[in-house]
Amino acid sequence: MITKNQKKSILESADRLGIIAGRGVYPLLVAKGARRSGVEKIFSVCFVSETDHQMETLSTAVEWIRVGQLSKLIQFFKKNEVNTAIMAGGIAPSHLFELRPDLRAILLLAKLKERNAHTIFGAIAQELEKNGVILLNATTFLEDQLAPSGQFGGPQIKKRYWEDVEFGFKIAKEIARLDIGQSVVVKNGTVLSVEAFEGTDEAMKRGGELGRGSAMLVKVSKPNQDFRFDVPVIGIKTIESAQRFGIGTIVCESAKTLILEKEKVVSLADQTKTSLIGFP
């Protein structure tokens, strides 16, 4: 993995950037942040049925591919002389099961003893580097969108709720260490639900039903998390889901969680009376 000094050197010399663009607003924000930072040319690899078509207006050129077409991705970056790239936005879990890998991807997967997000994306990052493309942290150009420490949105929580903040954080860190998920829903010192492959929304739904309107979501990073392709994220949809499922407080790990469209998220949290807390 590249060091902070290497990253600074790369960014200062780069006039072009590759974006591997998944779902949602995340890739759009990266593209806009890169433009603000002086990146002149953006070459985006977008996924059919996943990526927002607005990426076409923010990019110098776009290549549309299906999940698993690794050779096509690398060839596009090589053709456009891209040597730095960012992965931004997820892929729907259902589409991962519909994966139709090309020969390069098949050979890459065959070398893996374990197949999870960390090993697969780590192998892709290595394959990119072999072909002259350095993968930057997914928070690059979005440092101002990271969660601060302390309460930063919604009504102040009651003093007794801080016990649940600490409890939930400890439990979430443990399930993250076991690579089960990165979020839990808690209430009064009890774990109501644990996130697994189904994603945060489903965990919120199950936990919210049991919490009956006053549950707490806690979201953390994994130990030794690789921020090139795996960043905890909270966005407008998270606040909307919290309101829908009866989650009154959202706790995230400060400085390691991206708050996408931060001002809008905080404004919506204030409107819906959802407390937002960054925990160190």
Secondary structure, 3 states (H helix, E strand, C coil): CCCHHHHHHHHHHCCEEEEEECCCCHHHHHHHHHHHCCCCEEEEEEECCCCCCCHHHHCCEEEEECCCCHHHHHHHHHHCCCCEEEEECCCCHHHHHCCCCCHHHHHHHHCCCCCCHHHHHHHHHHHHHHCCCEECCCCCCCHHHECCCEEEECCCCCCCHHHHHHHHHHHHHHHHHCCCCCEEEEECCEEEEECCCCCHHHHHHHHHHHHCCCEEEEECCCCCCCCCCCCCEECHHHHHHHHHHCEEEEEEECCCCEECCHHHHHHHHHHHCCEEEEEC
